[in-house]
Amino acid sequence: MFREYDLVDGGTLVYDVRTEHRAHLHREVKIGRQLLGFANITDWDKIRSELTRRGHGIGAIHQLPVFEGGL
């Protein structure tokens, strides 16, 4: 697993990316990702719009952490 950062209007969405080894491909492949939190927030309204656009519930704003100190 590793983190992926999506720079969007209003800040950064932080995701936990899940991978799985595929023997027939001889490599790891991305099988999914989960929103972990936020970073570098400048505008919560824009973050709310991005969450809606991406199909995330806007409650994530209140439930997920804000990672401090930049990326």
N, C-alpha and C positions, 0 to 999 in steps of 0.2 A: 504494500500500500504506500501511496505517496500523496502529497497535496498538489492541487492544481488551483491556480489563481485566475479568476476572470475579472479583468479590469472593466468596469462598467461606469456609466454616468453616476456620480455620487459616491463612488468608492470601489471596493474590491470584494467579490464573493469568494470565499475560501471553501474548497471542496476536498473531501477525502476520496481518493480514487482507488478503486479495487481492481486488482489485476489477477490473472490466473495463467499459469504456465500451460501452453498448448504444445504437447510433444510433437505433433505432426508439423507444426510451424517452427519448432525449435526456438520459441521465444515467449515472452509474457505478452498478453493482450489485455486491453482495458475491457472490463466486464460491467462496470458501473461506477457511479460516483454519488456521493451524498453531501449535501450542503452542511458544512461544519460551523460557519459563522461569517464574520465580516472583518474587514480591515480598511484603514485609510478612509474612513467615512467623512464625506464633506456635505452630503445632503441626503437625509433619510427619506424624503419624498421620492427622490429619484431611485433610491434603492428599492423602495416599495414598488415602484413601477416596474423595475427590472425583475423582481420576484414574481409579480403577476405575469409578466410577459413570458417568463420561463416556466410557468406552471407551479411555482412554489407557493405555499400559503404565506400570507403576509404576517401571520403570527410568529413566523421565524424571527422577525425583528425583535420580539420581546423574549423569545426563548433561547436564541443562540448567542454565543459570546462574541464580543468585539475583541479581536486580537490587537494588542497595542504594540507599539514600537516599529511599525512598518513591516515590510516583507523583505 
